[in-house]
C-alpha cells in the first residue's frame, strides 16, 4: 500500500512538472526572436528597438513616475513661429504672438530682445496672472533683406523652467533688382572687385578728397519685363551723381555712380529713387553712403553691456590716428575696479592704432544707468582725454551721476616702450 502511494505521488509529480515545462516551452516559442539564418539566435530587442536590459548589461529600469507638479509661473505659446510668405523688400511685417500663463503664480515678461535692429517688440503684455493670455506684437522691417529671412525675439521671463523663449518671423523677401558691383575706381584686382560685389552703393571709409566712381549691374528679379525711371538723388546738393543705362531691354541695367569731393567729416548719405512698372513695388530705392573718419577715431564710441549676454566679456576699444600728427596713449583708467583693462602691444603693421582690451565683470553684469567710464589720456594737443562709456542700452544716453557716487578712477599699468 505504501509503495503504491509513493508511486502515485511520483507519477503526479512528473505530470505536474511536465505541464510546467510545456507551458514554459510554449511561452518561449511564442516570444522567440528569429535567428540570423546561420543557426545563431538574434539579439533580444525591447519595445523601443534597443537591446534588452539583460542583453546590454544595464539594470532594468523602474516604471516611470509622473513628475511632481512644479509651482510657479509657466509660459505657454501655441504658435512660436509665423511664416509671412513672400514680400518685396521694404514691406513692414507685423504679427501678434499670443501666449498664456498656465502656471500657479504671476508670469512676468522681463525683456523682448530682437536679434537685430530690423525687428522690434511693440507694446507687449508684461504681467500675466495665472490663466491669463497676453500678446507680443512682433514688427519686422524688410527694407534691407533679400532671400530667405528668419528673425526672432528672445523673450526673457520669470518662468523657472524656460527663462528664455524665442518667437520667430520667417519668409522670403524679394527685390526688384539684383544689384552687383562690376567695377570700382578704388579696386585694382579681380579679388578686390569680388569683395565689393555686394557693396552696392556703400563706399565705406574714404578720404575727404577721394574721387569715387563705381558701376553697378542691376538685373531684373521680377517675372515680367522691368522698366526703371531714375528720379533726382536726394538730398539735393549731394556729392553723389548717377546715370542709368539699359543694357538688355527690360532685364539688365547699368548704373554709374560718381562721388565728387570734398566729402564732409562723418557719414554722407543719399538715396536714388526709381519709378518702376511693378504694381506691387512702384518705387524702388537704392541707398548711397560714404564715411570720412575723424582725425582721431574711437571704435566703438561706447560699449553696451547686457546682463543677458554673459558669453561676450572681452571687448576692444581701437583708437586710430587718421591724421598726419602722431600722438601716444599715455594712460588708461576705469571707474570700476570690477573691470579688467589691458593695452595691447603695438602692431608694427598698424602703427597708427592703439587697442585696449576691456574685460567686463563676471556673471550677469549690467552697468548702472549713468554708466561706467574708460578714460584714455593722450599726448594729442586737441584731444588729450578720450572717454568711452559702458552703458546698459545702445539707444539711451547716460543719466547724470548721483552725488553720492562720485567718479573715482582706477588706473592700469601701461606697457613698457
C-alpha positions, 0 to 999 in steps of 0.5 A: 500500500505504501509503495503504491502511494509513493508511486502515485505521488511520483507519477503526479509529480512528473505530470505536474512538472511536465505541464510546467515545462510545456507551458514554459516551452510554449511561452518561449516559442511564442516570444522567440526572436528569429535567428540570423539564418546561420543557426545563431539566435538574434539579439533580444530587442525591447519595445523601443528597438534597443537591446534588452536590459539583460542583453546590454548589461544595464539594470532594468529600469523602474516604471516611470513616475509622473513628475511632481507638479512644479509651482510657479509661473509657466509660459505657454505659446501655441504658435512660436513661429509665423511664416509671412510668405513672400514680400518685396523688400521694404514691406513692414511685417507685423504679427501678434504672438499670443501666449498664456500663463498656465502656471500657479503664480504671476508670469512676468515678461522681463525683456523682448530682445530682437536679434537685430535692429530690423525687428522690434517688440511693440507694446507687449503684455508684461504681467500675466496672472495665472490663466491669463493670455497676453500678446507680443506684437512682433514688427519686422522691417524688410527694407534691407533683406533679400532671400530667405529671412528668419528673425526672432525675439528672445523673450526673457521671463520669470518662468523657472523652467524656460527663462528664455523663449524665442518667437520667430518671423520667417519668409522670403523677401524679394527685390526688384533688382539684383544689384552687383558691383562690376567695377570700382575706381578704388579696386585694382584686382579681380579679388578686390572687385569680388569683395565689393560685389555686394557693396552696392552703393556703400563706399565705406571709409574714404578720404575727404578728397577721394574721387569715387566712381563705381558701376553697378549691374542691376538685373531684373528679379521680377517675372515680367519685363522691368522698366526703371525711371531714375528720379533726382538723388536726394538730398539735393546738393549731394556729392553723389551723381548717377546715370542709368543705362539699359543694357538688355531691354527690360532685364539688365541695367547699368548704373554709374555712380560718381562721388565728387569731393570734398566729402564732409567729416562723418557719414554722407548719405543719399538715396536714388529713387526709381519709378518702376512698372511693378504694381506691387513695388512702384518705387524702388530705392537704392541707398548711397553712403560714404564715411570720412573718419575723424582725425582721431577715431574711437571704435566703438564710441561706447560699449553696451553691456547686457546682463543677458549676454554673459558669453561676450566679456572681452571687448576692444576699444581701437583708437586710430590716428587718421591724421598726419600728427602722431600722438601716444596713449599715455594712460588708461583708467576705469571707474570700476575696479570690477573691470579688467583693462589691458593695452595691447602691444603695438602692431608694427603693421598698424602703427597708427592704432592703439587697442585696449582690451576691456574685460567686463565683470563676471556673471550677469553684469549690467552697468548702472544707468549713468554708466561706467567710464574708460578714460584714455589720456593722450599726448594729442594737443586737441584731444588729450582725454578720450572717454568711452562709456559702458552703458546698459542700452545702445539707444539711451544716453547716460543719466547724470551721476548721483552725488553720492557716487562720485567718479573715482578712477582706477588706473592700469599699468601701461606697457613698457616702450 
